[in-house]
Amino acid sequence: MNINANTLISDIVSENYKIAEIFKFYNIDFCCNGNRSLKEVSEKKQLDLTKLILNINKTHINNSLGEDYQDWELDFLSDYIYQKHHTYIEKRSPEILAYLNKICSVHGKKHPELIEIAHLFKGAVEDLTIHMKKEELILFPYIKKLAKAHRSEEELNTPSFNTISNPINIMHDDHDNEGERFRKISKLTNNYTLPEDACNTYKITFSLLKDFEEDLHKHIHLENNILFKRAIALENKLNNKN
């Protein structure tokens, strides 16, 4: 990939997810707001564009991801997202909520921000649960139909939502909401920095929250920048063929 000032963040991370570490370092949103050029981001963040591109190119040359999601069949990729990321949320959410409730009861008076963090995370879990069910029951099954129709050269029937772009737009809005919610959590925790009086439960809670956010970033990136983009392109290709 020829990385330059006009290259989109989403395209860079789609080719090599290792580069996401650079964007995290500069606090650049690569999952929800990935459709921005390096020039746009550097101007907004007041970064040295030449240095940013140099660092990206170094990482791009020296690291390979191992999993090339762009080469995966869409039905396999949707199953992967479900099995790895949806199940992660289902498994970790109750555990984190329990820890948050515990540290709120013990440390809430001295650290009132914990109450707001718990409230934000609870809201995230509730909304993500609904969001994932929409994907599992509506969007992912249709993506599998797209993949099957492409392989077997079968005719594709028009879905009840007319075009895949309609549910995907809703998913994008949901992702934006979660991105904003976790930016607030990150700010309230000072990027998950522990206070001096943090007990072991406090430490575990912040560690789990940070891991949760990182997993969600990759989850959203895989959907927004790879699965959804490719599904829209494939639907257009099949419809034009018919």
DAQUIQUI-V435748 format. One record per residue. N is the residue number from 1. RES is the residue in three letters. OMEGA is omega in radians with two decimals (NA if undefined). Layout:
BEGIN
((N | RES | OMEGA) (N | RES | OMEGA))
END
This chain:
BEGIN
((1 | MET | 3.08) (2 | ASN | -3.08) (3 | ILE | 3.14) (4 | ASN | -3.05) (5 | ALA | -3.07) (6 | ASN | -3.14) (7 | THR | 3.14) (8 | LEU | 3.11) (9 | ILE | -3.11) (10 | SER | -3.14) (11 | ASP | 3.14) (12 | ILE | -3.10) (13 | VAL | 3.11) (14 | SER | -3.14) (15 | GLU | -3.12) (16 | ASN | -3.06) (17 | TYR | 3.10) (18 | LYS | -3.10) (19 | ILE | 3.08) (20 | ALA | 3.14) (21 | GLU | 3.11) (22 | ILE | 3.14) (23 | PHE | 3.08) (24 | LYS | -3.13) (25 | PHE | -3.13) (26 | TYR | -3.13) (27 | ASN | 3.11) (28 | ILE | -3.13) (29 | ASP | -3.10) (30 | PHE | -3.08) (31 | CYS | -3.12) (32 | CYS | -3.09) (33 | ASN | -3.09) (34 | GLY | -3.10) (35 | ASN | 3.07) (36 | ARG | -3.14) (37 | SER | 3.08) (38 | LEU | 3.12) (39 | LYS | 3.13) (40 | GLU | -3.09) (41 | VAL | -3.10) (42 | SER | 3.12) (43 | GLU | -3.13) (44 | LYS | -3.10) (45 | LYS | -3.10) (46 | GLN | 3.14) (47 | LEU | 3.04) (48 | ASP | -3.06) (49 | LEU | -3.13) (50 | THR | 3.14) (51 | LYS | 3.13) (52 | LEU | 3.13) (53 | ILE | 3.12) (54 | LEU | 3.14) (55 | ASN | 3.12) (56 | ILE | -3.13) (57 | ASN | 3.10) (58 | LYS | -3.14) (59 | THR | -3.12) (60 | HIS | -3.12) (61 | ILE | -3.00) (62 | ASN | -3.08) (63 | ASN | 2.99) (64 | SER | -3.00) (65 | LEU | -3.08) (66 | GLY | 3.05) (67 | GLU | 3.13) (68 | ASP | -3.05) (69 | TYR | -3.14) (70 | GLN | -3.12) (71 | ASP | -3.10) (72 | TRP | 3.01) (73 | GLU | -3.06) (74 | LEU | 3.12) (75 | ASP | 3.09) (76 | PHE | -3.14) (77 | LEU | 3.12) (78 | SER | 3.07) (79 | ASP | 3.13) (80 | TYR | 3.14) (81 | ILE | 3.12) (82 | TYR | -3.03) (83 | GLN | -3.07) (84 | LYS | -2.98) (85 | HIS | 3.10) (86 | HIS | -3.13) (87 | THR | 3.07) (88 | TYR | 3.13) (89 | ILE | -3.14) (90 | GLU | -3.10) (91 | LYS | -3.02) (92 | ARG | -3.03) (93 | SER | -3.13) (94 | PRO | 3.14) (95 | GLU | -3.13) (96 | ILE | 3.12) (97 | LEU | 3.13) (98 | ALA | 3.11) (99 | TYR | 3.13) (100 | LEU | 3.12) (101 | ASN | -3.12) (102 | LYS | -3.10) (103 | ILE | 3.05) (104 | CYS | -3.11) (105 | SER | -3.09) (106 | VAL | -3.00) (107 | HIS | -3.02) (108 | GLY | -3.12) (109 | LYS | -3.13) (110 | LYS | -3.13) (111 | HIS | -3.08) (112 | PRO | 3.10) (113 | GLU | 3.14) (114 | LEU | 3.13) (115 | ILE | 3.13) (116 | GLU | 3.10) (117 | ILE | 3.13) (118 | ALA | 3.13) (119 | HIS | 3.13) (120 | LEU | -3.11) (121 | PHE | 3.10) (122 | LYS | 3.09) (123 | GLY | 3.11) (124 | ALA | -3.13) (125 | VAL | 3.14) (126 | GLU | -3.11) (127 | ASP | 3.12) (128 | LEU | 3.11) (129 | THR | 3.10) (130 | ILE | -3.12) (131 | HIS | -3.10) (132 | MET | 3.11) (133 | LYS | 3.07) (134 | LYS | 3.13) (135 | GLU | -3.05) (136 | GLU | -3.06) (137 | LEU | -3.05) (138 | ILE | -2.98) (139 | LEU | -3.09) (140 | PHE | 3.09) (141 | PRO | 3.13) (142 | TYR | 3.09) (143 | ILE | 3.09) (144 | LYS | 3.08) (145 | LYS | 3.09) (146 | LEU | -3.12) (147 | ALA | 3.14) (148 | LYS | 3.13) (149 | ALA | 3.13) (150 | HIS | -3.11) (151 | ARG | -3.05) (152 | SER | -3.10) (153 | GLU | 3.08) (154 | GLU | 3.09) (155 | GLU | -3.11) (156 | LEU | 3.11) (157 | ASN | 3.12) (158 | THR | -3.12) (159 | PRO | 3.14) (160 | SER | 3.13) (161 | PHE | 3.02) (162 | ASN | 3.11) (163 | THR | -3.08) (164 | ILE | 3.13) (165 | SER | -3.10) (166 | ASN | 3.08) (167 | PRO | 3.13) (168 | ILE | 3.10) (169 | ASN | 3.10) (170 | ILE | 3.11) (171 | MET | 3.10) (172 | HIS | 3.12) (173 | ASP | 3.10) (174 | ASP | 3.14) (175 | HIS | 3.12) (176 | ASP | 3.13) (177 | ASN | -3.14) (178 | GLU | 3.08) (179 | GLY | 3.12) (180 | GLU | -3.12) (181 | ARG | -3.11) (182 | PHE | 2.99) (183 | ARG | 3.09) (184 | LYS | 3.12) (185 | ILE | 3.14) (186 | SER | 3.13) (187 | LYS | -3.13) (188 | LEU | 3.14) (189 | THR | -3.06) (190 | ASN | -3.11) (191 | ASN | 3.06) (192 | TYR | 3.05) (193 | THR | -3.08) (194 | LEU | 3.02) (195 | PRO | -3.08) (196 | GLU | -3.09) (197 | ASP | -3.10) (198 | ALA | 3.06) (199 | CYS | -3.13) (200 | ASN | 3.13) (201 | THR | 3.08) (202 | TYR | -3.12) (203 | LYS | 3.14) (204 | ILE | -3.12) (205 | THR | -3.13) (206 | PHE | 3.10) (207 | SER | 3.13) (208 | LEU | 3.11) (209 | LEU | 3.13) (210 | LYS | 3.10) (211 | ASP | 3.14) (212 | PHE | 3.14) (213 | GLU | -3.14) (214 | GLU | 3.11) (215 | ASP | 3.14) (216 | LEU | 3.09) (217 | HIS | 3.14) (218 | LYS | 3.10) (219 | HIS | -3.12) (220 | ILE | 3.10) (221 | HIS | -3.13) (222 | LEU | -3.13) (223 | GLU | -3.06) (224 | ASN | -2.94) (225 | ASN | -3.12) (226 | ILE | -3.05) (227 | LEU | -3.07) (228 | PHE | 3.14) (229 | LYS | -3.12) (230 | ARG | 3.13) (231 | ALA | 3.10) (232 | ILE | 3.14) (233 | ALA | -3.13) (234 | LEU | 3.11) (235 | GLU | 3.11) (236 | ASN | -3.13) (237 | LYS | -3.13) (238 | LEU | 3.13) (239 | ASN | 3.12) (240 | ASN | 3.13) (241 | LYS | -3.13) (242 | ASN | NA))
END
